[in-house]
Amino acid sequence: MRFPIAACAVLFSAASAFAASAPTPDGPGADKGKPSQAETQPVEKAPVRTLGVAQTFVMPSGNIACIYIPEGGTDVYQPADGGPELSCDRMEPKYVRATLGRSGKAVILSNVGDQGCCGGDRTVDYGETWSAGPFTCHSERTGLTCERDDGHSFLLSRARIRAD
């Protein structure tokens, strides 16, 4: 957007007039007997945000891997709703991602642009359970079922995908 030169001149002269009418620290209108407001008001520091650490795990087959992001996110990723978030990727027979956020139903994405499966810090053997935050996952030979405390869940396996 272009401003005509006259409009810029008006804005400049209005800003100059405002600045000229403001009292200077030592000029007329300055109250020399009282400290300035900046000297009497304590400065509030912004709260320090503590970021969490992501956890990752993989199924024994290496076909499904998950990442858990705690509430507040990590130094490299913050969920849109503030977290926590659990996201699991299945590689075969077709790449899909299942995600559970803070609330609502699980979401299945079949067109995943950032395919990065499958690895993890830990293998959750068949018959084992993994949990963190509001999420619990059960590893079985027939697939991985993950559930949030309120009952919303997803299932990933080679044969099936389910989200609710």
Secondary structure as the mmCIF struct_conf table of DSSP 4:
data_model
#
loop_
_struct_conf.conf_type_id
_struct_conf.id
_struct_conf.beg_label_comp_id
_struct_conf.beg_label_asym_id
_struct_conf.beg_label_seq_id
_struct_conf.end_label_comp_id
_struct_conf.end_label_asym_id
_struct_conf.end_label_seq_id
HELX_RH_AL_P HELX_RH_AL_P1 ILE A 5 SER A 21
BEND BEND1 ALA A 22 ALA A 22
HELX_LH_PP_P HELX_LH_PP_P1 PRO A 23 THR A 24
TURN_TY1_P TURN_TY1_P1 PRO A 25 ASP A 26
BEND BEND2 GLY A 27 GLY A 27
TURN_TY1_P TURN_TY1_P2 PRO A 28 GLY A 29
TURN_TY1_P TURN_TY1_P3 LYS A 32 GLY A 33
BEND BEND3 LYS A 34 LYS A 34
HELX_RH_AL_P HELX_RH_AL_P2 GLN A 37 THR A 40
BEND BEND4 GLN A 41 GLN A 41
HELX_LH_PP_P HELX_LH_PP_P2 PRO A 42 LEU A 51
STRN STRN1 GLN A 55 VAL A 58
TURN_TY1_P TURN_TY1_P4 PRO A 60 SER A 61
BEND BEND5 GLY A 62 ASN A 63
STRN STRN2 ILE A 64 ILE A 69
TURN_TY1_P TURN_TY1_P5 GLU A 71 GLY A 72
BEND BEND6 ASP A 75 VAL A 76
TURN_TY1_P TURN_TY1_P6 ALA A 80 ASP A 81
BEND BEND7 GLY A 82 GLY A 82
STRN STRN3 GLU A 85 ARG A 90
BEND BEND8 GLU A 92 LYS A 94
STRN STRN4 VAL A 96 LEU A 100
BEND BEND9 ARG A 102 GLY A 104
STRN STRN5 VAL A 107 LEU A 109
BEND BEND10 SER A 110 ASN A 111
BEND BEND11 GLY A 113 ASP A 114
BEND BEND12 CYS A 118 CYS A 118
BEND BEND13 ASP A 121 ASP A 121
STRN STRN6 ARG A 122 THR A 123
TURN_TY1_P TURN_TY1_P7 TYR A 126 GLY A 127
STRN STRN7 THR A 129 ALA A 132
TURN_TY1_P TURN_TY1_P8 GLY A 133 PRO A 134
STRN STRN8 PHE A 135 GLU A 140
TURN_TY1_P TURN_TY1_P9 ARG A 141 THR A 142
STRN STRN9 GLY A 143 ARG A 148
TURN_TY1_P TURN_TY1_P10 ASP A 149 ASP A 150
BEND BEND14 GLY A 151 GLY A 151
STRN STRN10 SER A 153 LEU A 156
BEND BEND15 ARG A 158 ALA A 159
STRN STRN11 ILE A 161 ALA A 163
#
